[in-house]
């Protein structure tokens, strides 16, 4: 659906304003889609993001600093996210033997199994996230344009 119809605004000041509003609206729309997709698994999007980062590090540990650096949402509180994931037994936290001020965070087997179930059920499939409406070429072009926006 066109942004004009979604937000009931038929006229924009210019194409820059229209594109900016469309980008912000679409980002919010994608967050709602993802939140709904992760809810049956008892996860939030930032928790999923942390688990994916830890799986990428596996079997090596990560630190909170590494998680913050790699997280998609830089405003998320990584320490609290790790607390929640530890409560659910998806991660472990241990004092680093080499640096007692650092904490090693690792994904557990239970966390890896959860990510596998999420993938098996196609939660992040392009079609489920609205990206199935774009061709491979359009996806590539969109990604390049978003990179260009960030400079």
NUGUVEX-454886 format. One line per field, with one value per atom (N, C-alpha, C, O, CB): residue number from 0; residue in three letters; x negated, z negated, y. Coordinates in pm, whole numbers. Glycine has a CB too. Layout:
BEGIN
seq: c(NUM, ...)
type: c(ALA, ...)
u: c(X, ...)
w: c(Z, ...)
v: c(Y, ...)
***
This chain:
BEGIN
seq: c(0, 0, 0, 0, 0, 1, 1, 1, 1, 1, 2, 2, 2, 2, 2, 3, 3, 3, 3, 3, 4, 4, 4, 4, 4, 5, 5, 5, 5, 5, 6, 6, 6, 6, 6, 7, 7, 7, 7, 7, 8, 8, 8, 8, 8, 9, 9, 9, 9, 9, 10, 10, 10, 10, 10, 11, 11, 11, 11, 11, 12, 12, 12, 12, 12, 13, 13, 13, 13, 13, 14, 14, 14, 14, 14, 15, 15, 15, 15, 15, 16, 16, 16, 16, 16, 17, 17, 17, 17, 17, 18, 18, 18, 18, 18, 19, 19, 19, 19, 19, 20, 20, 20, 20, 20, 21, 21, 21, 21, 21, 22, 22, 22, 22, 22, 23, 23, 23, 23, 23, 24, 24, 24, 24, 24, 25, 25, 25, 25, 25, 26, 26, 26, 26, 26, 27, 27, 27, 27, 27, 28, 28, 28, 28, 28, 29, 29, 29, 29, 29, 30, 30, 30, 30, 30, 31, 31, 31, 31, 31, 32, 32, 32, 32, 32, 33, 33, 33, 33, 33, 34, 34, 34, 34, 34, 35, 35, 35, 35, 35, 36, 36, 36, 36, 36, 37, 37, 37, 37, 37, 38, 38, 38, 38, 38, 39, 39, 39, 39, 39, 40, 40, 40, 40, 40, 41, 41, 41, 41, 41, 42, 42, 42, 42, 42, 43, 43, 43, 43, 43, 44, 44, 44, 44, 44, 45, 45, 45, 45, 45, 46, 46, 46, 46, 46, 47, 47, 47, 47, 47, 48, 48, 48, 48, 48, 49, 49, 49, 49, 49, 50, 50, 50, 50, 50, 51, 51, 51, 51, 51, 52, 52, 52, 52, 52, 53, 53, 53, 53, 53, 54, 54, 54, 54, 54, 55, 55, 55, 55, 55, 56, 56, 56, 56, 56, 57, 57, 57, 57, 57, 58, 58, 58, 58, 58, 59, 59, 59, 59, 59, 60, 60, 60, 60, 60, 61, 61, 61, 61, 61, 62, 62, 62, 62, 62, 63, 63, 63, 63, 63, 64, 64, 64, 64, 64, 65, 65, 65, 65, 65, 66, 66, 66, 66, 66, 67, 67, 67, 67, 67, 68, 68, 68, 68, 68, 69, 69, 69, 69, 69, 70, 70, 70, 70, 70, 71, 71, 71, 71, 71, 72, 72, 72, 72, 72, 73, 73, 73, 73, 73, 74, 74, 74, 74, 74, 75, 75, 75, 75, 75, 76, 76, 76, 76, 76, 77, 77, 77, 77, 77, 78, 78, 78, 78, 78, 79, 79, 79, 79, 79, 80, 80, 80, 80, 80, 81, 81, 81, 81, 81, 82, 82, 82, 82, 82, 83, 83, 83, 83, 83, 84, 84, 84, 84, 84, 85, 85, 85, 85, 85, 86, 86, 86, 86, 86, 87, 87, 87, 87, 87, 88, 88, 88, 88, 88, 89, 89, 89, 89, 89, 90, 90, 90, 90, 90, 91, 91, 91, 91, 91, 92, 92, 92, 92, 92, 93, 93, 93, 93, 93, 94, 94, 94, 94, 94, 95, 95, 95, 95, 95, 96, 96, 96, 96, 96, 97, 97, 97, 97, 97, 98, 98, 98, 98, 98, 99, 99, 99, 99, 99, 100, 100, 100, 100, 100, 101, 101, 101, 101, 101, 102, 102, 102, 102, 102, 103, 103, 103, 103, 103, 104, 104, 104, 104, 104, 105, 105, 105, 105, 105, 106, 106, 106, 106, 106, 107, 107, 107, 107, 107, 108, 108, 108, 108, 108, 109, 109, 109, 109, 109, 110, 110, 110, 110, 110, 111, 111, 111, 111, 111, 112, 112, 112, 112, 112, 113, 113, 113, 113, 113, 114, 114, 114, 114, 114, 115, 115, 115, 115, 115, 116, 116, 116, 116, 116, 117, 117, 117, 117, 117, 118, 118, 118, 118, 118, 119, 119, 119, 119, 119, 120, 120, 120, 120, 120, 121, 121, 121, 121, 121, 122, 122, 122, 122, 122, 123, 123, 123, 123, 123, 124, 124, 124, 124, 124, 125, 125, 125, 125, 125, 126, 126, 126, 126, 126, 127, 127, 127, 127, 127, 128, 128, 128, 128, 128, 129, 129, 129, 129, 129, 130, 130, 130, 130, 130, 131, 131, 131, 131, 131, 132, 132, 132, 132, 132, 133, 133, 133, 133, 133, 134, 134, 134, 134, 134, 135, 135, 135, 135, 135, 136, 136, 136, 136, 136, 137, 137, 137, 137, 137, 138, 138, 138, 138, 138, 139, 139, 139, 139, 139, 140, 140, 140, 140, 140, 141, 141, 141, 141, 141, 142, 142, 142, 142, 142, 143, 143, 143, 143, 143, 144, 144, 144, 144, 144, 145, 145, 145, 145, 145, 146, 146, 146, 146, 146, 147, 147, 147, 147, 147, 148, 148, 148, 148, 148, 149, 149, 149, 149, 149, 150, 150, 150, 150, 150)
type: c(UNK, UNK, UNK, UNK, UNK, UNK, UNK, UNK, UNK, UNK, UNK, UNK, UNK, UNK, UNK, UNK, UNK, UNK, UNK, UNK, UNK, UNK, UNK, UNK, UNK, UNK, UNK, UNK, UNK, UNK, UNK, UNK, UNK, UNK, UNK, UNK, UNK, UNK, UNK, UNK, UNK, UNK, UNK, UNK, UNK, UNK, UNK, UNK, UNK, UNK, UNK, UNK, UNK, UNK, UNK, UNK, UNK, UNK, UNK, UNK, UNK, UNK, UNK, UNK, UNK, UNK, UNK, UNK, UNK, UNK, UNK, UNK, UNK, UNK, UNK, UNK, UNK, UNK, UNK, UNK, UNK, UNK, UNK, UNK, UNK, UNK, UNK, UNK, UNK, UNK, UNK, UNK, UNK, UNK, UNK, UNK, UNK, UNK, UNK, UNK, UNK, UNK, UNK, UNK, UNK, UNK, UNK, UNK, UNK, UNK, UNK, UNK, UNK, UNK, UNK, UNK, UNK, UNK, UNK, UNK, UNK, UNK, UNK, UNK, UNK, UNK, UNK, UNK, UNK, UNK, UNK, UNK, UNK, UNK, UNK, UNK, UNK, UNK, UNK, UNK, UNK, UNK, UNK, UNK, UNK, UNK, UNK, UNK, UNK, UNK, UNK, UNK, UNK, UNK, UNK, UNK, UNK, UNK, UNK, UNK, UNK, UNK, UNK, UNK, UNK, UNK, UNK, UNK, UNK, UNK, UNK, UNK, UNK, UNK, UNK, UNK, UNK, UNK, UNK, UNK, UNK, UNK, UNK, UNK, UNK, UNK, UNK, UNK, UNK, UNK, UNK, UNK, UNK, UNK, UNK, UNK, UNK, UNK, UNK, UNK, UNK, UNK, UNK, UNK, UNK, UNK, UNK, UNK, UNK, UNK, UNK, UNK, UNK, UNK, UNK, UNK, UNK, UNK, UNK, UNK, UNK, UNK, UNK, UNK, UNK, UNK, UNK, UNK, UNK, UNK, UNK, UNK, UNK, UNK, UNK, UNK, UNK, UNK, UNK, UNK, UNK, UNK, UNK, UNK, UNK, UNK, UNK, UNK, UNK, UNK, UNK, UNK, UNK, UNK, UNK, UNK, UNK, UNK, UNK, UNK, UNK, UNK, UNK, UNK, UNK, UNK, UNK, UNK, UNK, UNK, UNK, UNK, UNK, UNK, UNK, UNK, UNK, UNK, UNK, UNK, UNK, UNK, UNK, UNK, UNK, UNK, UNK, UNK, UNK, UNK, UNK, UNK, UNK, UNK, UNK, UNK, UNK, UNK, UNK, UNK, UNK, UNK, UNK, UNK, UNK, UNK, UNK, UNK, UNK, UNK, UNK, UNK, UNK, UNK, UNK, UNK, UNK, UNK, UNK, UNK, UNK, UNK, UNK, UNK, UNK, UNK, UNK, UNK, UNK, UNK, UNK, UNK, UNK, UNK, UNK, UNK, UNK, UNK, UNK, UNK, UNK, UNK, UNK, UNK, UNK, UNK, UNK, UNK, UNK, UNK, UNK, UNK, UNK, UNK, UNK, UNK, UNK, UNK, UNK, UNK, UNK, UNK, UNK, UNK, UNK, UNK, UNK, UNK, UNK, UNK, UNK, UNK, UNK, UNK, UNK, UNK, UNK, UNK, UNK, UNK, UNK, UNK, UNK, UNK, UNK, UNK, UNK, UNK, UNK, UNK, UNK, UNK, UNK, UNK, UNK, UNK, UNK, UNK, UNK, UNK, UNK, UNK, UNK, UNK, UNK, UNK, UNK, UNK, UNK, UNK, UNK, UNK, UNK, UNK, UNK, UNK, UNK, UNK, UNK, UNK, UNK, UNK, UNK, UNK, UNK, UNK, UNK, UNK, UNK, UNK, UNK, UNK, UNK, UNK, UNK, UNK, UNK, UNK, UNK, UNK, UNK, UNK, UNK, UNK, UNK, UNK, UNK, UNK, UNK, UNK, UNK, UNK, UNK, UNK, UNK, UNK, UNK, UNK, UNK, UNK, UNK, UNK, UNK, UNK, UNK, UNK, UNK, UNK, UNK, UNK, UNK, UNK, UNK, UNK, UNK, UNK, UNK, UNK, UNK, UNK, UNK, UNK, UNK, UNK, UNK, UNK, UNK, UNK, UNK, UNK, UNK, UNK, UNK, UNK, UNK, UNK, UNK, UNK, UNK, UNK, UNK, UNK, UNK, UNK, UNK, UNK, UNK, UNK, UNK, UNK, UNK, UNK, UNK, UNK, UNK, UNK, UNK, UNK, UNK, UNK, UNK, UNK, UNK, UNK, UNK, UNK, UNK, UNK, UNK, UNK, UNK, UNK, UNK, UNK, UNK, UNK, UNK, UNK, UNK, UNK, UNK, UNK, UNK, UNK, UNK, UNK, UNK, UNK, UNK, UNK, UNK, UNK, UNK, UNK, UNK, UNK, UNK, UNK, UNK, UNK, UNK, UNK, UNK, UNK, UNK, UNK, UNK, UNK, UNK, UNK, UNK, UNK, UNK, UNK, UNK, UNK, UNK, UNK, UNK, UNK, UNK, UNK, UNK, UNK, UNK, UNK, UNK, UNK, UNK, UNK, UNK, UNK, UNK, UNK, UNK, UNK, UNK, UNK, UNK, UNK, UNK, UNK, UNK, UNK, UNK, UNK, UNK, UNK, UNK, UNK, UNK, UNK, UNK, UNK, UNK, UNK, UNK, UNK, UNK, UNK, UNK, UNK, UNK, UNK, UNK, UNK, UNK, UNK, UNK, UNK, UNK, UNK, UNK, UNK, UNK, UNK, UNK, UNK, UNK, UNK, UNK, UNK, UNK, UNK, UNK, UNK, UNK, UNK, UNK, UNK, UNK, UNK, UNK, UNK, UNK, UNK, UNK, UNK, UNK, UNK, UNK, UNK, UNK, UNK, UNK, UNK, UNK, UNK, UNK, UNK, UNK, UNK, UNK, UNK, UNK, UNK, UNK, UNK, UNK, UNK, UNK, UNK, UNK, UNK, UNK, UNK, UNK, UNK, UNK, UNK, UNK, UNK, UNK, UNK, UNK, UNK, UNK, UNK, UNK, UNK, UNK, UNK, UNK, UNK, UNK, UNK, UNK, UNK, UNK, UNK, UNK, UNK, UNK, UNK, UNK, UNK, UNK, UNK, UNK, UNK, UNK, UNK, UNK, UNK, UNK, UNK, UNK, UNK, UNK, UNK, UNK, UNK, UNK, UNK, UNK, UNK, UNK, UNK, UNK, UNK, UNK, UNK, UNK, UNK, UNK, UNK, UNK, UNK, UNK, UNK, UNK, UNK, UNK, UNK, UNK)
u: c(-84, 0, -89, -193, 95, -47, -124, -126, -30, -66, -236, -249, -138, -91, -387, -97, 12, 138, 208, 41, 167, 287, 268, 361, 322, 148, 121, 139, 200, -21, 86, 91, 195, 203, -47, 271, 379, 326, 383, 489, 216, 156, 133, 36, 21, 222, 213, 99, 58, 341, 48, -53, -170, -152, 8, -289, -412, -482, -461, -505, -566, -637, -724, -730, -725, -792, -876, -907, -864, -1009, -981, -1014, -1103, -1096, -1082, -1186, -1271, -1185, -1208, -1370, -1086, -998, -919, -906, -903, -867, -789, -874, -829, -732, -996, -1084, -1124, -1126, -1209, -1155, -1194, -1079, -1100, -1235, -960, -843, -816, -784, -719, -830, -807, -910, -875, -816, -1034, -1139, -1112, -1123, -1278, -1077, -1048, -925, -924, -1026, -822, -699, -728, -681, -590, -804, -836, -922, -903, -907, -1017, -1100, -1011, -1028, -1209, -918, -825, -737, -711, -738, -692, -609, -685, -630, -561, -812, -894, -915, -914, -1030, -933, -949, -825, -836, -980, -708, -583, -571, -530, -462, -607, -603, -695, -658, -642, -816, -913, -872, -887, -1051, -820, -776, -668, -670, -722, -576, -469, -527, -480, -363, -627, -686, -764, -766, -779, -828, -909, -829, -875, -1020, -711, -631, -605, -618, -499, -567, -543, -666, -653, -495, -785, -909, -953, -1055, -1019, -876, -910, -1031, -1102, -934, -1055, -1170, -1128, -1020, -1263, -1215, -1200, -1301, -1390, -1223, -1287, -1381, -1524, -1616, -1340, -1548, -1685, -1741, -1860, -1691, -1657, -1704, -1744, -1846, -1596, -1663, -1696, -1829, -1913, -1584, -1845, -1968, -2090, -2192, -1959, -2080, -2191, -2220, -2336, -2160, -2117, -2138, -2208, -2296, -2005, -2170, -2235, -2383, -2468, -2163, -2412, -2552, -2632, -2743, -2560, -2573, -2642, -2661, -2763, -2565, -2562, -2578, -2693, -2769, -2446, -2706, -2817, -2953, -3053, -2798, -2958, -3081, -3113, -3228, -3071, -3009, -3019, -3128, -3131, -2885, -3214, -3214, -3288, -3299, -3274, -3340, -3410, -3311, -3195, -3494, -3354, -3264, -3257, -3339, -3309, -3158, -3144, -3142, -3119, -3015, -3166, -3152, -3034, -2984, -3283, -2989, -2880, -2922, -2842, -2839, -3048, -3098, -3087, -3047, -3244, -3123, -3112, -2965, -2934, -3173, -2877, -2734, -2684, -2615, -2651, -2718, -2675, -2725, -2652, -2725, -2849, -2910, -2838, -2828, -3056, -2788, -2729, -2576, -2517, -2772, -2513, -2367, -2309, -2367, -2317, -2194, -2125, -2068, -2075, -2014, -2011, -1952, -2051, -2061, -1815, -2122, -2228, -2171, -2247, -2311, -2040, -1980, -1939, -1899, -1860, -1948, -1911, -2010, -2128, -1903, -1961, -2045, -2094, -2023, -1968, -2214, -2267, -2277, -2251, -2404, -2314, -2326, -2192, -2185, -2382, -2087, -1954, -1906, -1840, -1854, -1938, -1899, -1967, -1904, -1937, -2096, -2170, -2109, -2097, -2320, -2070, -2004, -1881, -1863, -1964, -1798, -1674, -1703, -1637, -1588, -1802, -1839, -1900, -1881, -1937, -1972, -2029, -1917, -1921, -2131, -1817, -1702, -1632, -1583, -1603, -1628, -1563, -1658, -1620, -1512, -1780, -1883, -1926, -1965, -1833, -1920, -1966, -2112, -2177, -1879, -2165, -2305, -2361, -2287, -2319, -2494, -2563, -2656, -2700, -2641, -2685, -2774, -2877, -2841, -2695, -3004, -3112, -3219, -3243, -3175, -3280, -3392, -3506, -3541, -3438, -3562, -3672, -3797, -3841, -3702, -3854, -3974, -4094, -4175, -4012, -4105, -4219, -4205, -4305, -4237, -4080, -4054, -3934, -3820, -4030, -3959, -3852, -3749, -3643, -3911, -3778, -3679, -3582, -3477, -3749, -3618, -3534, -3448, -3482, -3621, -3336, -3245, -3229, -3198, -3106, -3250, -3232, -3086, -3030, -3327, -3026, -2887, -2888, -2948, -2797, -2820, -2813, -2668, -2589, -2902, -2637, -2505, -2505, -2605, -2470, -2393, -2382, -2325, -2281, -2293, -2327, -2267, -2119, -2065, -2286, -2054, -1911, -1891, -1793, -1858, -1982, -1975, -1994, -1924, -2079, -2090, -2114, -1993, -1956, -2239, -1931, -1812, -1697, -1624, -1769, -1681, -1575, -1596, -1502, -1571, -1719, -1746, -1717, -1666, -1893, -1750, -1721, -1571, -1527, -1778, -1492, -1346, -1291, -1202, -1279, -1344, -1300, -1328, -1244, -1370, -1445, -1480, -1394, -1347, -1629, -1373, -1292, -1149, -1088, -1289, -1097, -960, -952, -844, -901, -1065, -1065, -1026, -972, -975, -1052, -1012, -1076, -1013, -1050, -1201, -1271, -1272, -1354, -1414, -1181, -1178, -1139, -1061, -1079, -1191, -1158, -1007, -956, -1227, -937, -792, -721, -630, -733, -763, -697, -725, -645, -744, -836, -872, -836, -878, -1020, -758, -717, -819, -794, -687, -932, -1036, -1016, -1086, -1174, -922, -893, -833, -824, -801, -793, -737, -845, -815, -649, -971, -1081, -1160, -1176, -1174, -1208, -1295, -1434, -1463, -1302, -1517, -1654, -1727, -1802, -1731, -1705, -1768, -1719, -1797, -1741, -1590, -1534, -1587, -1613, -1380, -1603, -1659, -1802, -1839, -1657, -1879, -2017, -2019, -2096, -2090, -1933, -1925, -1883, -1941, -1826, -1784, -1738, -1849, -1871, -1614, -1919, -2030, -2138, -2189, -2089, -2171, -2271, -2224, -2303, -2301, -2096, -2044, -2044, -2074, -1902, -2012, -2015, -2157, -2180, -1953, -2254, -2396, -2432, -2503, -2488, -2385, -2415, -2355, -2417, -2363, -2234, -2171, -2260, -2276, -2030, -2317, -2401, -2540, -2621, -2413, -2568, -2696, -2809, -2922, -2726)
w: c(0, 0, 0, -65, -121, 71, 82, -52, -129, 192, -79, -205, -219, -330, -213, -109, -113, -174, -253, 27, -135, -185, -329, -409, -94, -362, -496, -603, -708, -502, -577, -681, -648, -717, -698, -543, -506, -486, -536, -614, -412, -378, -228, -179, -458, -152, -6, 55, 168, 53, -20, 37, -60, -182, 68, -2, -80, -28, 87, -73, -112, -72, 51, 143, -189, 51, 165, 154, 60, 170, 251, 251, 134, 87, 381, 85, -30, -154, -227, -57, -177, -293, -279, -375, -307, -160, -138, -163, -228, 5, -111, -126, -271, -321, -39, -339, -480, -564, -644, -533, -545, -619, -584, -672, -588, -458, -414, -479, -522, -260, -487, -548, -697, -747, -528, -769, -912, -935, -1024, -974, -855, -868, -842, -916, -771, -737, -701, -807, -837, -565, -864, -971, -1090, -1147, -1016, -1126, -1234, -1200, -1285, -1266, -1075, -1029, -1038, -1082, -884, -997, -1004, -1150, -1180, -936, -1240, -1382, -1436, -1512, -1464, -1398, -1443, -1388, -1460, -1399, -1262, -1201, -1275, -1306, -1051, -1304, -1371, -1515, -1562, -1368, -1585, -1724, -1728, -1816, -1785, -1634, -1629, -1596, -1649, -1525, -1511, -1471, -1586, -1598, -1351, -1671, -1780, -1906, -1994, -1812, -1917, -2040, -2077, -2194, -2023, -1981, -2018, -2076, -2143, -1897, -2051, -2101, -2233, -2290, -1997, -2280, -2404, -2392, -2490, -2513, -2271, -2245, -2197, -2140, -2143, -2221, -2158, -2043, -2034, -2262, -1959, -1848, -1900, -1847, -1759, -2000, -2050, -2109, -2094, -2155, -2175, -2227, -2113, -2121, -2314, -2008, -1891, -1831, -1794, -1786, -1823, -1766, -1848, -1791, -1761, -1981, -2066, -2046, -2037, -2215, -2040, -2018, -1884, -1876, -2022, -1780, -1650, -1656, -1597, -1542, -1728, -1743, -1816, -1776, -1819, -1924, -2001, -1921, -1934, -2128, -1838, -1752, -1654, -1626, -1675, -1603, -1512, -1580, -1515, -1455, -1708, -1786, -1829, -1854, -1908, -1838, -1893, -1825, -1702, -1880, -1894, -2038, -2122, -2243, -2063, -2060, -2135, -2214, -2174, -2041, -2326, -2404, -2346, -2262, -2549, -2393, -2359, -2488, -2596, -2274, -2476, -2590, -2564, -2452, -2613, -2666, -2647, -2546, -2463, -2783, -2553, -2459, -2314, -2226, -2491, -2290, -2156, -2111, -1997, -2151, -2201, -2167, -2130, -2029, -2284, -2211, -2184, -2048, -1972, -2294, -2018, -1891, -1771, -1666, -1888, -1786, -1673, -1667, -1567, -1676, -1773, -1776, -1672, -1640, -1913, -1619, -1520, -1585, -1527, -1452, -1705, -1776, -1883, -1989, -1840, -1854, -1944, -2074, -2168, -1873, -2081, -2203, -2300, -2413, -2168, -2259, -2346, -2462, -2446, -2266, -2576, -2693, -2689, -2730, -2826, -2639, -2618, -2748, -2749, -2552, -2856, -2983, -3028, -3071, -3092, -3017, -3056, -2962, -3005, -3057, -2835, -2739, -2777, -2776, -2593, -2809, -2850, -2978, -2993, -2870, -3072, -3196, -3162, -3217, -3285, -3073, -3036, -2966, -2991, -2945, -2878, -2807, -2902, -2884, -2694, -3002, -3100, -3185, -3216, -3191, -3222, -3297, -3219, -3279, -3328, -3088, -3002, -2965, -2893, -2875, -3016, -2993, -2847, -2800, -3040, -2775, -2636, -2627, -2525, -2554, -2735, -2740, -2879, -2976, -2705, -2885, -3014, -3025, -2925, -3029, -3149, -3177, -3280, -3386, -3228, -3248, -3339, -3341, -3241, -3295, -3457, -3466, -3381, -3388, -3615, -3300, -3210, -3292, -3372, -3109, -3271, -3348, -3320, -3409, -3318, -3200, -3162, -3210, -3232, -3011, -3226, -3268, -3361, -3315, -3144, -3490, -3588, -3585, -3646, -3727, -3515, -3503, -3387, -3379, -3484, -3299, -3182, -3211, -3295, -3056, -3140, -3154, -3018, -2919, -3212, -3014, -2890, -2880, -2974, -2886, -2766, -2741, -2625, -2521, -2709, -2646, -2543, -2525, -2619, -2580, -2403, -2375, -2423, -2409, -2223, -2477, -2524, -2412, -2308, -2651, -2436, -2341, -2325, -2214, -2390, -2434, -2429, -2341, -2267, -2573, -2349, -2264, -2117, -2031, -2307, -2090, -1952, -1896, -1780, -1944, -1979, -1936, -1905, -1808, -2044, -1987, -1963, -1829, -1752, -2077, -1802, -1672, -1557, -1453, -1666, -1575, -1472, -1447, -1332, -1511, -1556, -1542, -1471, -1386, -1679, -1505, -1441, -1292, -1211, -1505, -1255, -1113, -1044, -932, -1097, -1110, -1051, -1023, -925, -1143, -1107, -1090, -996, -973, -1225, -942, -844, -898, -825, -734, -1026, -1089, -1020, -1006, -1237, -977, -913, -760, -694, -964, -705, -560, -495, -553, -517, -378, -311, -292, -308, -176, -259, -238, -366, -364, -186, -478, -606, -651, -725, -713, -608, -647, -542, -551, -676, -442, -341, -231, -138, -404, -240, -139, -19, 81, -201, -29, 81, 200, 309, 36, 180, 289, 378, 481, 233, 340, 417, 485, 432, 326, 605, 675, 612, 531, 830, 649, 598, 637, 557, 651, 758, 803, 725, 691, 952, 695, 616, 473, 414, 616, 418, 283, 280, 189, 236, 380, 388, 402, 335, 508, 488, 509, 380, 344, 623, 311, 187, 83, 15, 132, 70, -24, 9, -80, -26, 136, 178, 148, 102, 329, 173, 146, -4, -43, 201, -87, -232, -280, -368, -306, -223, -255, -218, -292, -180, -103, -54, -145, -167, 89, -197, -289, -413, -459, -332, -464, -583, -552, -642, -648, -423, -383, -391, -360, -466)
v: c(-117, 0, 124, 127, -1, 226, 350, 424, 417, 440, 494, 566, 671, 696, 634, 730, 829, 769, 834, 883, 645, 577, 528, 533, 460, 483, 431, 537, 512, 375, 656, 760, 870, 971, 823, 848, 941, 1084, 1181, 941, 1093, 1222, 1224, 1167, 1247, 1290, 1283, 1366, 1340, 1327, 1466, 1555, 1568, 1577, 1695, 1568, 1588, 1712, 1753, 1463, 1771, 1894, 1866, 1948, 1947, 1751, 1713, 1563, 1497, 1797, 1511, 1369, 1329, 1216, 1331, 1421, 1390, 1365, 1268, 1505, 1453, 1434, 1305, 1229, 1554, 1280, 1158, 1033, 939, 1156, 1033, 917, 898, 785, 933, 1007, 998, 941, 851, 1137, 993, 944, 798, 718, 1030, 764, 626, 532, 422, 616, 575, 493, 472, 359, 558, 578, 568, 480, 395, 709, 501, 422, 273, 187, 474, 245, 106, 39, -78, 102, 113, 56, 17, -90, 158, 103, 71, -49, -134, 190, -54, -165, -297, -399, -141, -296, -416, -459, -579, -391, -363, -397, -466, -562, -271, -417, -479, -621, -712, -395, -641, -774, -870, -984, -767, -823, -908, -936, -1049, -844, -837, -858, -966, -1052, -726, -960, -1061, -1200, -1300, -1022, -1204, -1332, -1396, -1519, -1312, -1316, -1369, -1397, -1470, -1274, -1339, -1354, -1500, -1536, -1282, -1587, -1727, -1798, -1900, -1804, -1743, -1802, -1737, -1775, -1788, -1640, -1570, -1481, -1457, -1669, -1430, -1344, -1207, -1190, -1409, -1109, -978, -971, -1055, -862, -873, -856, -835, -899, -737, -749, -735, -866, -894, -626, -945, -1074, -1167, -1234, -1140, -1170, -1251, -1205, -1286, -1242, -1074, -1018, -1061, -1099, -864, -1056, -1098, -1246, -1286, -1069, -1328, -1472, -1497, -1582, -1547, -1424, -1442, -1402, -1468, -1359, -1294, -1251, -1359, -1394, -1115, -1411, -1514, -1642, -1710, -1545, -1675, -1794, -1772, -1864, -1826, -1651, -1619, -1628, -1659, -1482, -1601, -1609, -1752, -1786, -1519, -1834, -1969, -2051, -2052, -2040, -2118, -2147, -2043, -2059, -2282, -1937, -1834, -1750, -1736, -1743, -1694, -1609, -1468, -1429, -1604, -1394, -1252, -1173, -1228, -1226, -1045, -954, -863, -857, -871, -794, -699, -592, -550, -633, -549, -447, -495, -419, -410, -621, -677, -679, -645, -820, -719, -723, -584, -567, -780, -485, -348, -302, -238, -252, -335, -294, -354, -291, -334, -477, -548, -543, -583, -690, -495, -495, -401, -297, -456, -440, -356, -231, -123, -436, -246, -134, -88, -149, -173, 19, 67, 124, 147, 173, 148, 202, 92, 121, 287, -32, -143, -156, -126, -275, -200, -223, -368, -459, -192, -387, -521, -601, -721, -513, -536, -608, -665, -780, -516, -587, -636, -745, -840, -520, -733, -837, -968, -1074, -794, -961, -1081, -1137, -1259, -1049, -1049, -1096, -1180, -1288, -977, -1129, -1199, -1332, -1433, -1110, -1330, -1453, -1556, -1676, -1422, -1509, -1601, -1662, -1781, -1526, -1582, -1635, -1746, -1842, -1522, -1732, -1832, -1947, -2038, -1765, -1941, -2042, -2052, -2159, -2176, -1940, -1937, -1894, -1914, -1842, -1834, -1792, -1821, -1838, -1641, -1827, -1835, -1716, -1658, -1970, -1682, -1570, -1617, -1668, -1443, -1598, -1638, -1528, -1461, -1776, -1511, -1416, -1469, -1586, -1396, -1382, -1419, -1452, -1370, -1305, -1571, -1609, -1518, -1494, -1752, -1468, -1384, -1240, -1171, -1387, -1193, -1055, -1057, -1061, -960, -1053, -1071, -958, -971, -1081, -849, -741, -767, -704, -607, -857, -888, -1011, -1095, -912, -1019, -1133, -1199, -1132, -1088, -1330, -1406, -1449, -1505, -1531, -1421, -1460, -1558, -1534, -1334, -1670, -1774, -1819, -1819, -1895, -1857, -1914, -2060, -2130, -1904, -2103, -2242, -2329, -2280, -2251, -2457, -2552, -2520, -2529, -2698, -2484, -2446, -2323, -2315, -2420, -2227, -2108, -2141, -2089, -2006, -2230, -2274, -2348, -2330, -2363, -2431, -2505, -2409, -2429, -2606, -2306, -2207, -2137, -2123, -2103, -2095, -2030, -2125, -2084, -1983, -2253, -2353, -2365, -2372, -2489, -2367, -2374, -2251, -2261, -2389, -2134, -2009, -2015, -1976, -1886, -2063, -2075, -2181, -2159, -2111, -2295, -2402, -2355, -2398, -2524, -2269, -2221, -2100, -2047, -2184, -2058, -1950, -1815, -1731, -1985, -1791, -1666, -1546, -1441, -1667, -1560, -1449, -1459, -1396, -1443, -1537, -1551, -1418, -1342, -1662, -1390, -1265, -1246, -1135, -1259, -1351, -1339, -1298, -1215, -1470, -1354, -1323, -1181, -1122, -1420, -1124, -988, -884, -769, -981, -924, -828, -808, -731, -699, -874, -855, -947, -934, -879, -1039, -1129, -1057, -1113, -1238, -931, -851, -791, -730, -740, -809, -752, -863, -972, -669, -832, -928, -923, -835, -895, -1018, -1019, -891, -835, -1143, -846, -721, -601, -512, -700, -597, -486, -489, -385, -492, -611, -623, -567, -493, -771, -604, -556, -403, -336, -621, -350, -205, -134, -32, -173, -188, -127, -126, -26, -201, -238, -245, -142, -75, -385, -130, -32, 111, 194, -46, 138, 272, 303, 416, 285, 205, 227, 251, 335, 107, 176, 202, 345, 413, 101, 390, 523, 631, 735, 539, 606, 700, 722, 834, 649, 613, 622, 675, 697, 486, 696, 756, 661, 698, 874)
***
